[in-house]
Amino acid sequence: MDMTYIHAPATYDFRERSIMYGPVSDMVPSTPIFEMYPLGLTTLCEYLERHGLRARIYNLASMMLHKRNFDVERNLARLDSRMFGIDLHWMPHCHGSIEVAKILKRLHPDVPISFGGLSSSIFHEDLIAYDCIDYVFRGDSTEEPMRMLVERVSRAARTHTPVGDLSDIPNLTWKDATGAVHINPLSWVPDDMDAISLDYDYPMKGVLRHHDMTSYLPMKGWLSYPVTASLTCRGCSRNCATCGGSAYAFKNHFGRRRVAWRAPELLIRDIQHVQEHVWGPIFVLNDFLQAGPEYTREFITGLKGKVVNPIGFEFFGPPPGGDDFYSMLDENLKSWSVEISAESHDDDVRKAFGKGHYTMRELEDTIVDALAHPNCERFDLYFMTGIPKQTAASVRETGEYVRHLYERVGYDPRLVVLTSPMAPFLDVGSIAFDNPEAYGYKLRARTFEEHRERMILPSWKHIMNYESTYMSNDEMVEATYDAALDLNRIKGEHGILDPGMAAATDRRIREAREQMRRLDQVLYEGTGRIDARLAALKEEFERLSENTVAEKSELNWAFDVKPTHAAHLAKLWLANEPANYAARLTGRARPACSDFDYPDQQNGVRSPAWNADGTANCAFKGEVTDGMGDGRALADEHGDQVAAAGSVVAPGFSRANTNEAFDAANAQLEAGRAGTSSVAGAAPAVPEAARATVERDPLLEQMMAEERERAAAEAAGAERGARRPKDAGGLKGAGGRAGARDARKLGRLRDRKPGDADAGAGAGRGRKGRGSGRKGRAKYVKIDEER
């Protein structure tokens, strides 16, 4: 291979460590080691293949989960590649990615290693300082810069010549032959997403070419629950305070001042092509409503008669048009689902978070509108604990509010309400991470190394990189479990969740809470080595680190496998396997690029926040240039929208539907540590506050001392002492036979018709203006009357 991309587990030696991950992954299909790799790995591989280079994905995390006592070093040693790439997109991979890079550099000392992803962009200076890392890419769209680098590295390896000067490759932080660090300008920011492949051709062909399913699997149990995603854009028009993918973060850290959209016709083609071979649900990620009504109508009407798989849409707020919008979905789709993250039921808390552009009453109305349409399969609503201005009392009110909400929709089982903590990390690069005090946070980790160290701590409460001034971490843990118990009880009482699942979830939440208390006793009242004290808890930790605050199967949608899927897969095999075999006979690897024709990726002329020479290409702090104001809506004195269409401020925004308090809080924001405005050839200046370390944790100090002692013993050839067998069989993920079975069971619950014996309190579907059941609790009756 010219390039092998390796996806590392969140914590490298998770199979041996005793860590109570808790509910950190309850709201995503993967396990707590986050074995699901980012979609960007598939677009990078396909782009390289399209240009004559050979690339593959090696999901190391998946291999370690699927195979007991899987020997990491022996298998990494077998890899034959001219270059290795490791994704550090999500910050929880900070520990595993570095440990894998160290192993690769020891096993393949002459093969360069690159890092990439949003978290890599923010910590590029920290990463390039590691001896095991040679290159770091910054930005959100590096397919073409990566091609430039891989082509040169591959040519140098074939000809046994130096790679040479790389100063012309945009977005690259790199070391030269002397070890000197160079930081090229962050200047490659494409205007759109039309030059990359999201049709899933590459991974399917890669599996056939390498005869290796496990290393390509996105997550454990995927074959039983083959969920896929369709990505509408890169960038965002919103500014949620704790989100590392906000408009603020994209501008200040990734050089993007406009959302890069994928053309509606390509999105439609992606979805059609995926469902020919994969029978699972398709999530359309990143709210396409941000692109405006014309884009929305073209996309939805273009799907008519073309969607077979279950399909769901992520929205950042109530869709404009309300009932009319859902009628359009009904007219064009046989079934559809909606997903919205409200974060909190409290409008004041949500405003502080950056979601003041709608009220909970407006959200309730859109839920009622959606469920009134017969083709709506489900409406997923998410809440989160740990956000700005949120107290433990506010978290505990969630259950009371959810009961009121369910009463309003007649306990319709299609409404699926879930809650989870903001863990393990407050997003690096977010507004709140860069300005923690302004948002009521105290950071427990600021530098990359401090985050990496925290990943070995024994529970999600300890791993967290922040503390809130509004509630302690102990209070947050207890309040999260209380809210989860309330939600689970409501769903169990009214037939929204299967009684057996509800009882099992209730039992797990209580056991997890007790285990957290027991863990504190073991940590703070015991003596001797911490790892030895924790070893006896490993099995229980794994059992209680999934389906903790909710039944993970609630995430799953029921789906059907059709004969056409088998036919298409057979056709794919026949079209590729003989050709792959013939290529292997000649010692070559056959291309695994898409069958569709995509253009080469072009640099944007409207998107980059920084020019090639490092000078600013747009103004900061809300000045009107092309509509960029740290993601805030710009309006004239009448409140009318003045931002240019397609800018980071979405069409339809105005001062009237934004939150003035949030705007005011952001008025004096300081960018964090990425230093994207570097002048060509000069290192960016990282603010001193971003370089500062945090107050050291005594527990962390002791565990790091044990790590150093263990490393010294290993170097001397000694045994690893209290280490356990290399297995994590307790981590299951959302897939597998049990997940598929539970999804079908919950699907039958949501298919209930009015009058069914087990339909619960007023649970019907497909009726306009459904009854509100019993009166809401006094607090919410009073709120409704005031409104």
C-alpha positions in Angstrom: 0.0 0.0 0.0 1.0 3.6 -0.5 -1.0 4.6 2.5 -2.6 2.6 5.4 -5.0 4.4 7.6 -5.2 3.0 11.1 -8.1 3.7 13.5 -7.0 3.2 17.1 -9.2 2.5 20.1 -9.8 5.4 22.5 -7.6 3.8 25.2 -5.0 1.6 23.7 -4.8 -1.2 26.3 -8.6 -1.1 27.1 -8.6 -4.9 27.1 -6.3 -5.0 30.2 -7.4 -1.9 32.1 -10.3 -1.6 34.5 -12.1 1.5 33.5 -15.8 2.3 34.2 -16.6 4.1 31.0 -20.2 4.5 32.0 -22.6 6.2 29.6 -20.1 8.0 27.4 -21.2 6.0 24.3 -24.8 5.3 25.2 -26.1 7.7 22.5 -23.9 6.3 19.7 -23.9 2.8 18.1 -20.3 2.0 19.0 -18.8 0.7 22.2 -17.0 3.0 24.7 -13.7 2.6 22.9 -15.3 4.4 19.9 -14.3 1.8 17.3 -16.3 3.6 14.6 -13.9 5.5 12.4 -14.8 8.8 10.8 -16.3 9.0 7.3 -13.2 11.1 6.3 -11.1 7.9 6.1 -13.2 6.5 3.3 -13.2 9.8 1.3 -9.4 10.0 1.7 -8.8 6.4 0.6 -11.1 6.7 -2.4 -9.5 10.0 -3.5 -6.0 8.4 -3.3 -7.2 5.3 -5.2 -8.8 7.5 -7.9 -5.4 9.1 -8.5 -3.4 5.9 -8.9 -2.3 5.4 -5.3 -3.2 2.4 -3.2 -4.8 3.0 0.3 -6.6 0.9 2.8 -8.4 1.2 6.2 -7.2 -0.9 9.1 -9.7 -0.6 12.0 -7.4 -1.8 14.7 -10.0 -1.0 17.4 -12.5 -3.3 15.6 -9.9 -6.1 15.4 -9.1 -5.8 19.1 -12.8 -6.0 20.0 -13.6 -8.9 17.7 -10.7 -11.2 18.4 -9.8 -12.4 21.9 -6.1 -12.0 22.7 -5.6 -10.3 19.3 -1.8 -9.6 19.1 -1.6 -5.9 18.1 2.2 -5.8 17.5 2.4 -8.9 15.5 -0.4 -7.8 13.2 0.9 -4.2 12.8 4.3 -5.7 12.0 2.8 -7.5 9.0 1.4 -4.3 7.4 3.4 -3.3 4.3 2.9 0.4 3.6 5.0 3.3 2.4 3.1 5.6 4.8 0.8 5.3 7.8 -2.1 7.6 8.7 -3.8 7.8 12.1 -7.0 9.7 12.6 -7.4 11.9 15.6 -10.7 13.4 14.7 -12.5 12.8 18.1 -10.5 13.8 21.1 -11.2 10.5 23.1 -8.7 8.8 20.8 -5.9 10.9 22.2 -4.4 8.0 24.2 -4.8 5.1 21.7 -3.7 7.1 18.7 -0.3 8.1 20.3 0.3 4.6 21.6 -0.3 3.0 18.2 1.9 5.6 16.6 4.7 4.7 19.0 4.4 1.0 18.2 4.3 1.6 14.4 7.4 3.8 14.6 9.2 1.1 16.6 8.1 -1.7 14.1 8.5 0.4 10.9 11.2 3.1 11.8 11.6 4.3 8.2 7.9 4.7 7.4 6.5 8.2 8.0 3.4 8.6 10.1 0.8 11.3 9.6 -2.1 12.5 11.8 -5.3 14.3 10.7 -8.8 15.2 11.9 -10.3 18.1 13.7 -8.6 17.4 17.1 -5.3 17.0 15.2 -5.8 20.4 13.7 -6.2 22.0 17.1 -3.2 20.3 18.7 -0.9 20.1 15.6 2.0 21.7 17.4 1.7 19.3 20.3 1.5 16.3 18.0 4.4 17.2 15.8 6.6 17.3 18.9 6.2 13.5 19.4 9.1 11.5 17.9 6.6 9.0 16.4 4.8 11.6 14.3 6.2 13.1 11.1 3.2 15.0 9.6 0.0 16.6 10.8 -2.8 17.8 8.5 -5.0 20.7 9.6 -8.5 21.5 8.3 -11.6 19.7 7.4 -11.0 18.8 3.7 -7.5 17.5 3.1 -8.0 15.0 0.3 -6.0 16.9 -2.3 -3.2 18.0 0.1 -3.0 14.4 1.3 -2.7 13.2 -2.3 0.2 15.6 -2.8 2.0 14.3 0.3 1.4 10.5 -0.3 2.5 10.8 -3.9 5.8 12.3 -2.9 6.4 9.9 0.0 5.6 7.0 -2.2 7.9 8.2 -5.0 10.7 8.8 -2.5 10.3 5.3 -1.2 10.3 3.7 -4.6 13.4 5.6 -5.8 15.2 5.6 -2.5 15.5 9.4 -2.6 14.7 12.1 0.1 11.1 13.4 0.2 12.5 16.9 0.0 10.9 20.3 0.6 7.2 20.1 1.5 6.5 23.8 2.0 4.1 24.0 -1.0 1.6 21.5 0.5 -1.2 23.5 2.2 -2.5 22.8 5.7 0.6 20.7 6.6 2.7 20.8 9.7 5.8 18.7 9.1 9.4 17.9 10.1 12.3 18.0 7.6 15.3 15.7 7.5 17.0 17.6 10.3 13.9 17.4 12.6 13.0 21.0 12.3 9.3 21.8 12.4 7.6 23.7 9.6 4.0 25.0 9.7 2.5 25.6 6.2 -0.4 28.0 5.9 -3.9 26.7 6.4 -5.1 27.7 3.0 -6.9 24.7 1.5 -10.6 25.1 2.3 -12.8 23.9 -0.6 -16.1 25.7 -1.3 -18.2 22.5 -1.6 -18.1 18.7 -1.0 -18.8 17.6 -4.5 -15.2 16.2 -5.3 -15.3 13.4 -2.7 -17.0 10.0 -2.7 -19.6 9.2 0.0 -21.3 6.4 -1.9 -19.7 3.5 0.1 -18.1 2.1 -3.0 -14.6 2.2 -1.5 -15.1 0.2 1.7 -17.1 -2.5 -0.1 -14.4 -2.9 -2.8 -11.7 -2.7 -0.1 -13.2 -5.7 1.7 -13.2 -7.7 -1.5 -9.7 -6.7 -2.5 -8.1 -7.6 0.9 -10.5 -10.5 1.8 -10.7 -8.8 5.2 -14.1 -7.8 6.6 -13.1 -7.2 10.2 -10.5 -4.5 9.6 -13.1 -2.5 7.5 -16.1 -2.9 9.9 -17.2 0.5 11.3 -18.2 -0.9 14.6 -18.8 -4.1 16.6 -22.0 -5.8 15.5 -22.3 -3.8 12.3 -23.1 -6.8 10.2 -26.3 -7.3 12.3 -27.1 -3.6 12.4 -25.5 -2.0 9.3 -26.2 1.6 9.9 -24.8 4.1 7.3 -24.5 7.9 7.1 -24.9 10.5 4.4 -23.1 13.8 5.1 -24.6 17.0 3.8 -21.9 19.4 4.5 -18.6 20.3 6.2 -18.9 23.3 8.5 -21.9 24.6 10.5 -23.9 27.8 10.8 -24.7 27.3 14.5 -22.7 28.2 17.5 -23.3 25.7 20.4 -21.0 26.7 23.1 -19.5 23.3 23.9 -19.3 22.0 20.3 -15.9 21.6 18.5 -17.8 21.6 15.2 -19.4 25.0 15.6 -19.2 28.0 13.3 -16.7 29.5 15.7 -14.5 26.4 15.8 -14.5 26.0 12.0 -13.5 29.6 11.5 -10.9 30.0 14.2 -9.4 26.6 14.1 -10.1 25.1 10.6 -10.0 28.1 8.4 -13.5 27.8 7.1 -15.8 30.8 6.9 -18.6 29.2 4.7 -20.4 25.9 4.9 -19.3 23.5 2.2 -22.4 21.8 0.9 -22.8 18.6 -1.1 -25.0 19.0 -4.2 -28.5 17.6 -3.6 -28.2 15.3 -6.7 -25.1 13.8 -5.3 -26.7 13.2 -1.9 -29.6 11.4 -3.6 -27.2 9.3 -5.7 -25.2 8.4 -2.5 -28.4 7.2 -0.8 -29.5 5.2 -3.8 -26.2 3.5 -4.2 -25.8 2.7 -0.5 -29.1 1.0 -0.2 -28.4 -1.3 -3.2 -25.9 -3.1 -1.0 -26.6 -2.2 2.6 -30.0 -2.8 4.1 -29.7 -0.8 7.3 -30.9 2.7 8.2 -29.4 5.8 6.6 -28.8 8.9 8.8 -28.6 12.2 6.9 -26.2 14.1 9.1 -25.7 17.9 9.5 -28.9 19.9 9.2 -29.6 20.4 5.4 -32.2 23.1 6.4 -29.2 25.4 6.9 -28.8 25.6 3.1 -32.2 27.2 2.6 -35.6 26.3 1.2 -34.5 25.8 -2.4 -31.8 23.3 -1.4 -34.3 21.6 1.0 -37.0 21.2 -1.6 -34.6 19.9 -4.3 -33.2 17.3 -2.0 -36.5 16.0 -0.5 -38.5 16.0 -3.8 -35.5 14.3 -5.5 -35.8 11.3 -3.0 -39.4 10.5 -4.1 -39.6 6.9 -5.2 -35.9 6.3 -4.6 -35.7 5.5 -0.8 -36.2 1.9 0.4 -34.1 1.8 3.6 -35.2 3.5 6.8 -34.0 7.2 6.6 -33.7 9.8 9.2 -32.7 13.5 9.3 -30.7 15.4 11.9 -32.1 18.9 12.5 -30.6 21.6 14.7 -34.0 23.0 15.7 -37.7 22.9 14.6 -37.9 22.8 10.8 -39.3 26.1 9.4 -42.8 25.6 8.0 -43.9 23.2 10.6 -46.8 21.0 9.4 -46.2 22.1 5.8 -42.6 20.8 5.9 -43.7 17.4 7.4 -46.4 17.2 4.7 -43.6 17.6 2.1 -41.7 14.7 3.7 -44.9 12.6 3.7 -45.6 13.3 0.1 -42.1 12.2 -1.0 -41.1 9.5 1.4 -42.9 6.3 2.5 -41.3 6.6 5.9 -38.9 9.0 7.7 -37.6 9.9 11.1 -36.3 13.1 12.8 -33.5 13.6 15.3 -33.1 16.8 17.4 -30.8 17.5 20.3 -32.5 20.0 22.6 -29.8 19.6 25.3 -32.1 20.9 28.1 -35.8 21.5 28.7 -34.9 24.8 30.3 -34.9 27.7 27.8 -32.5 29.8 29.9 -30.0 26.9 30.0 -30.4 26.3 26.3 -29.8 30.0 25.5 -26.5 29.9 27.5 -25.6 26.9 25.4 -26.3 28.7 22.1 -29.7 27.3 21.2 -31.8 30.4 21.9 -33.1 30.5 18.4 -36.1 28.4 19.4 -38.1 27.7 22.6 -39.2 24.4 24.0 -42.8 25.3 23.2 -41.8 25.6 19.6 -40.0 22.3 19.8 -43.1 20.7 21.4 -45.3 22.0 18.6 -42.9 20.6 15.9 -43.0 17.2 17.6 -46.8 17.2 17.6 -46.8 18.2 13.9 -44.3 15.5 13.0 -46.1 12.7 14.8 -49.4 13.7 13.2 -48.1 12.4 9.9 -48.5 8.7 9.2 -45.2 8.3 7.5 -43.2 9.5 10.5 -41.6 6.4 12.0 -39.9 8.0 15.0 -38.8 11.3 16.5 -35.6 11.1 18.6 -35.1 13.8 21.2 -31.8 14.1 23.1 -31.0 15.9 26.4 -27.5 16.3 27.9 -26.0 17.1 31.3 -23.0 19.2 32.0 -23.8 22.2 29.8 -23.4 25.9 30.8 -25.6 27.2 33.6 -27.1 23.8 34.2 -27.6 22.8 37.8 -28.2 19.4 39.3 -31.8 20.5 40.1 -32.3 21.4 36.5 -31.1 18.0 35.4 -33.5 16.3 37.8 -36.4 18.3 36.4 -35.9 16.5 33.0 -38.0 13.6 34.0 -40.9 15.8 35.0 -40.7 17.7 31.7 -40.5 14.5 29.7 -43.6 13.2 31.4 -45.4 16.4 30.4 -44.1 16.1 26.8 -45.3 12.5 26.5 -48.7 13.4 27.9 -49.0 16.1 25.2 -48.4 13.6 22.4 -50.6 10.9 24.0 -47.6 8.8 25.0 -47.0 8.1 21.3 -44.3 5.4 21.3 -42.6 6.9 18.3 -41.3 9.7 20.5 -37.9 8.4 21.8 -36.4 10.6 24.5 -32.9 10.0 25.7 -30.4 11.7 28.0 -26.6 11.4 28.5 -23.7 13.3 30.1 -21.3 15.5 28.2 -18.4 13.1 28.6 -15.7 12.3 28.5 -14.6 15.7 27.2 -15.8 19.2 26.7 -14.9 19.6 23.0 -11.5 21.1 22.4 -11.7 24.0 20.0 -15.2 24.9 21.2 -16.1 28.4 22.4 -16.4 27.1 26.0 -13.0 25.3 25.9 -11.3 28.4 24.6 -13.1 30.6 27.1 -13.9 28.3 30.0 -14.4 30.9 32.8 -16.9 32.8 30.7 -19.1 29.7 30.5 -18.7 28.5 34.0 -16.1 25.8 33.5 -12.8 25.0 35.1 -10.6 22.9 32.9 -9.0 19.7 34.3 -7.0 19.3 31.1 -5.8 21.9 28.7 -2.8 20.6 26.8 -2.9 17.5 24.6 -0.7 15.5 26.9 -3.0 16.3 29.9 -5.9 14.9 27.9 -4.0 11.8 27.0 -3.1 11.1 30.6 -6.7 11.4 31.7 -7.8 8.5 29.4 -6.3 5.9 31.8 -8.3 7.1 34.8 -10.7 4.6 36.3 -14.1 6.1 35.5 -15.9 8.6 33.2 -16.2 11.0 36.2 -12.5 11.1 36.6 -11.6 11.2 32.9 -13.7 14.3 32.3 -11.6 17.3 31.2 -13.8 19.9 32.9 -15.7 20.9 36.1 -18.8 23.1 36.0 -19.2 25.9 38.5 -22.9 25.1 38.5 -22.6 21.5 39.8 -19.7 19.4 40.9 -18.8 16.3 38.9 -20.2 14.1 41.8 -23.4 16.0 41.6 -23.5 15.6 37.8 -23.1 11.9 38.0 -25.9 11.5 40.6 -28.2 13.9 38.7 -27.6 12.1 35.4 -28.5 8.7 36.9 -31.6 10.3 38.6 -32.8 11.8 35.3 -32.1 8.5 33.4 -34.1 6.5 36.0 -37.0 8.9 35.6 -37.0 8.7 31.8 -36.7 4.9 31.8 -39.6 4.6 34.4 -41.9 6.8 32.3 -41.2 4.8 29.1 -41.7 1.5 30.9 -44.9 2.5 32.6 -46.5 3.6 29.3 -45.4 0.8 27.0 -42.9 3.0 25.1 -40.2 0.6 26.1 -40.5 -3.1 26.4 -41.2 -4.0 30.1 -38.2 -6.4 30.2 -35.9 -3.8 28.7 -37.1 -1.1 31.1 -36.6 -3.4 34.1 -33.1 -4.4 32.9 -32.2 -0.7 32.3 -33.4 0.3 35.7 -31.4 -2.4 37.3 -28.2 -1.4 35.4 -28.5 2.3 36.2 -28.8 1.5 39.9 -25.9 -1.0 39.7 -23.8 1.5 37.8 -24.4 4.2 40.5 -23.5 1.7 43.2 -20.4 0.7 41.3 -19.3 4.3 41.0 -19.6 4.7 44.8 -17.8 1.4 45.4 -15.1 2.6 43.0 -14.5 5.7 45.1 -14.1 3.6 48.2 -11.6 1.4 46.4 -9.6 4.4 45.2 -9.6 6.6 48.3 -9.8 4.1 51.1 -7.6 1.3 49.7 -3.8 0.9 49.8 -1.2 -0.4 47.3 -1.2 -0.2 43.6 -4.3 1.2 42.0 -4.3 -1.1 39.0 -4.3 -4.1 41.4 -7.2 -2.7 43.4 -9.2 -2.2 40.2 -8.5 -5.5 38.5 -11.3 -7.3 40.4 -13.8 -4.8 39.0 -13.0 -5.1 35.3 -15.8 -7.5 34.4 -18.4 -5.5 36.1 -17.1 -2.2 34.6 -17.5 -3.6 31.1 -21.0 -4.9 31.8 -22.1 -1.5 33.2 -20.3 0.7 30.6 -23.0 0.1 27.9 -26.8 0.5 28.1 -26.1 2.4 31.2 -28.5 5.4 31.2 -30.6 4.0 28.4 -31.2 0.8 26.5 -28.8 1.0 23.6 -31.3 -0.8 21.4 -33.5 2.3 21.5 -31.1 3.8 19.0 -31.7 1.0 16.6 -34.3 1.0 13.8 -36.0 -2.1 12.6 -35.2 -2.9 8.9 -35.7 -5.7 6.4 -33.3 -7.6 4.1 -34.6 -7.9 0.6 -33.7 -10.4 -2.2 -32.4 -7.4 -4.2 -29.7 -6.8 -1.6 -28.3 -10.3 -2.2 -28.5 -9.8 -5.9 -26.6 -6.5 -5.8 -23.9 -8.0 -3.5 -23.5 -11.0 -5.8 -23.1 -8.6 -8.7 -20.5 -6.6 -6.8 -18.5 -9.8 -6.0 -18.7 -11.0 -9.7 -17.6 -7.6 -10.9 -14.6 -7.3 -8.6 -13.3 -10.7 -7.4 -12.0 -12.1 -10.7 -10.3 -8.8 -11.5 -8.8 -8.7 -8.0 -7.5 -12.2 -8.3 -5.9 -11.4 -11.7 -4.2 -8.3 -10.2 -2.8 -10.3 -7.3 -1.3 -12.8 -9.7 0.8 -9.9 -11.2 1.7 -8.6 -7.8 -0.5 -5.6 -8.0 -3.5 -4.2 -6.1 -6.5 -3.4 -8.2 -8.0 0.1 -7.6 -10.9 0.3 -5.2 -12.2 3.7 -6.3 -15.8 4.6 -6.9 -17.5 3.7 -10.2 -18.9 7.3 -10.4 -17.0 10.1 -12.0 -15.9 12.8 -9.5 -13.9 15.9 -10.2 -10.6 16.7 -8.6 -10.9 18.7 -5.4 -10.4 22.4 -5.9 -9.4 25.0 -3.3 -12.1 27.5 -2.4 -12.1 31.1 -3.5 -14.9 32.1 -1.0 -14.4 29.7 1.9 -10.9 30.1 3.4 -10.6 32.4 6.5 -6.9 32.7 5.6 -5.0 33.4 2.4 -2.1 31.3 1.2 0.4 33.9 2.6 -1.3 33.6 6.1 -3.1 36.9 6.0 -6.7 37.1 7.1 -9.3 36.6 4.4 -12.2 37.8 6.5 -12.7 40.0 9.5 -13.1 38.9 13.1 -15.5 39.8 15.9 -18.7 40.3 13.9 -17.5 42.8 11.3 -19.5 42.6 8.1 -17.4 41.1 5.3 -19.3 38.2 3.7 -21.6 37.4 6.7 -19.0 35.9 9.0 -19.3 37.0 12.6 -18.0 34.1 14.6 -21.1 32.2 13.4 -23.6 34.8 14.7 -26.4 36.1 12.5 -25.8 39.6 11.1 -28.8 41.8 10.5 -29.6 45.4 9.7 -31.3 47.8 12.0 -34.7 46.3 11.1 -33.6 42.8 12.1 -33.6 41.6 8.5 -31.0 39.1 7.3 -28.0 40.6 5.5 -25.6 37.8 5.4 -24.7 36.4 2.0 -26.4 33.1 1.1 -24.1 30.2 1.7 -22.0 31.9 4.3 -21.6 30.5 7.7 -24.7 32.3 8.7 -27.6 30.4 7.2 -30.4 31.9 5.1 -33.4 32.7 7.2 -31.5 33.8 10.2 -32.1 37.2 11.7 -31.6 39.0 14.9 -35.1 38.3 15.8 -34.5 34.6 16.2 -31.0 34.6 17.7 -30.2 35.0 21.4 -28.9 38.5 22.3 -27.4 37.2 25.6 -25.4 34.6 23.7 -24.2 37.2 21.2 -23.1 39.5 24.0 -21.2 36.6 25.7 -19.3 36.0 22.5 -18.5 39.6 21.7 -15.0 39.4 23.1 -14.1 35.8 22.4 -10.5 34.9 22.0 -9.5 32.1 19.7 -7.7 29.2 21.3 -4.5 27.4 20.4 -4.7 26.4 16.8 -3.0 29.5 15.4 -4.6 29.2 11.9 -3.5 32.7 10.9 0.2 31.8 10.7 2.3 33.8 8.3 3.9 31.5 5.7 7.1 30.0 7.2 6.5 31.2 10.7 5.1 29.2 13.6 1.7 30.4 14.9 1.6 32.1 18.2 -0.3 29.9 20.7 -1.9 32.1 23.4 -0.2 31.7 26.8 -3.5 30.7 28.4 -3.7 27.8 25.9 -0.2 26.7 26.8 -0.9 26.7 30.5 -1.3 23.4 32.3 -4.0 22.7 34.9 -3.8 21.9 38.6 -2.5 18.3 38.9 -4.8 15.6 40.3 -3.3 13.4 43.0 -5.1 10.3 41.7 -3.7 11.0 38.2 -0.2 11.6 39.6 -0.2 8.2 41.4 -1.5 6.4 38.3 1.1 8.0 36.1 3.8 7.0 38.5 2.5 3.4 38.2 2.6 3.8 34.4 6.2 4.8 34.5 7.1 1.9 36.9 5.3 -0.6 34.6 7.0 0.8 31.5 10.4 0.4 33.2 9.6 -3.1 34.2 8.5 -4.0 30.6 11.7 -2.5 29.3 13.6 -4.8 31.6 11.6 -7.8 30.5 9.7 -8.2 33.7 6.1 -9.4 34.0 3.3 -6.9 33.9 2.0 -7.9 37.3 -1.7 -7.5 37.7 -2.6 -7.2 34.1 -5.6 -9.2 32.8 -6.0 -11.3 29.7 -6.4 -9.2 26.5 -10.1 -9.5 26.2 -13.1 -7.1 26.3 -16.0 -9.4 25.6 -18.3 -7.4 27.8 -18.4 -4.5 25.2 -21.1 -5.3 22.7 -22.1 -2.1 20.9 -25.5 -1.4 19.4 -25.3 -4.2 16.9 -25.2 -8.0 17.1 -28.1 -10.4 17.2 -29.4 -9.1 20.5 -29.4 -5.5 19.1 -31.2 -6.6 16.0 -33.8 -8.6 18.0 -34.5 -5.7 20.4 -34.8 -3.3 17.5 -37.5 -5.5 16.0 -39.3 -5.7 19.3 -39.2 -1.9 19.8 -40.3 -1.5 16.2 -43.4 -3.5 16.9 -44.2 -1.3 19.9 -44.0 1.8 17.7 -46.2 0.2 15.1 -49.2 -0.1 17.5 -52.5 1.2 16.3 -55.1 3.1 18.3 -57.1 0.8 20.4 -54.5 -1.9 20.8 -54.7 -3.6 24.2 -51.1 -2.8 25.0 -51.1 0.7 23.5 -50.5 2.5 26.7 -52.1 5.7 27.8 -53.5 7.2 24.6 -50.7 5.9 22.4 -52.0 6.1 18.8 -50.3 7.2 15.5 -51.1 8.9 12.3 -53.8 11.1 13.8 -53.9 14.9 13.3 -54.1 16.8 16.6 -53.8 13.8 18.9 -55.1 14.3 22.5 -52.9 15.4 25.3 -53.8 12.7 27.7 -53.7 13.7 31.4 -52.9 17.2 32.4 -49.2 17.9 32.7 -47.7 18.5 36.1 -48.6 21.8 37.7 -45.3 23.5 36.7 -45.7 22.9 33.0 -49.5 23.7 33.0 -48.6 27.0 34.5 -45.8 27.6 31.9 -48.2 26.7 29.1 -50.8 29.2 30.5 -48.2 31.9 30.7 -47.2 31.3 27.1 
